[in-house]
Amino acid sequence: MVDKHTFLDAIPTVGALALADDGSLWVRRWHAHADSGAIDVFDVEGAYVGTLPSDFPFPIQFTPEGDLVTVERDEMDVERLVVLRTDEERK
């Protein structure tokens, strides 16, 4: 099984960590030659859930409902707090 597994040439450095209320861990990779890296998400047991692209906003907070709070900068360089809903069934 180890022979069939692929590995990166270099291990990415952790750029940021966020712990959600449900216990999941969000880890932004950091690369010396990029503005920001992809975001890996792990569940409460530490199992890998998936990877979000590097242009996905990194959460600075999570609401009790599990939504993400991020900071976005507009075309006039003004920062705004934005809440991203994670569950479409909730209204």
N, C-alpha and C positions, 0 to 999 in steps of 0.2 A: 504494500500500500504506500509506503514511503517513497519508493521509486517512481510511482505514478503521480505523486503530488508535485505541483510546481511551486516555486518560491521566487520572491522578488529578488532583484540584484542587491537592493539595499533595504533595510528595515526603516520605514517612515518614522519620524519623530512625532510625538503627540504635541499638537498645537493648542488644543483646548479640550476640556472635559465638561460635560453637563450631565447631571443626575436627575432623571425625571421622577415625578411623584410615584409612579408605578414601579420604580426601582431599576428601570432600564438605563443604560449608560450610553451616552452619545460621545463619540471620540472624533475630533477633527484631526486629520493627519496634517503634518507640516512638512513642506519640502523647501529646501534652500532656494530653489529656482522657480518657485511658484508663489502667487499671492496667497492662496489657500488651497488646502487639499480636500479630498473627499471626506465624507462623514460616515464612520462605521457605527452601527447601532447594535448593542448587545442586550439581551433580556436579563431579567433579574437573576437567572441562574448562570449568566455569563456566556450563554450560547449566542453565536453570531446570528443576527436577524437579517441584516442587509447593509448595503452601502448606498448613500445618497451622493449625488454629484457635487463637485466642489463649488458650484454656483448656488447651491441650496443654502438659504440663510441659517446660520448656526443659532440655536436657541440660547437666550440669556436667562430664560425663566420658563416654567411650565405652569399652566393654570391647574386648579384642582380637577377640571374636566379632562385634562390631558392635552390641551391645546398648547402650541408653542408661542412664546413671545420672543420676537427678534427685533433688531434695530436695522432699519433700512435708510439709506442715504438717497435723497432725491437729486434731481438735476441741478438744484441750487446749493447742493452740499449741506442740506438741512437733514438732521437725523430725526427719525420718527420711530416710535414704538409701534409694532405691527403684531397683531394676534393672528396666527394661522390656525384655522380649525382643522382638526385631525379626524373628525367623525362626521360624515355627511348626513347621517341619520338624525343627529341632534338639530334642533331648530333654535 
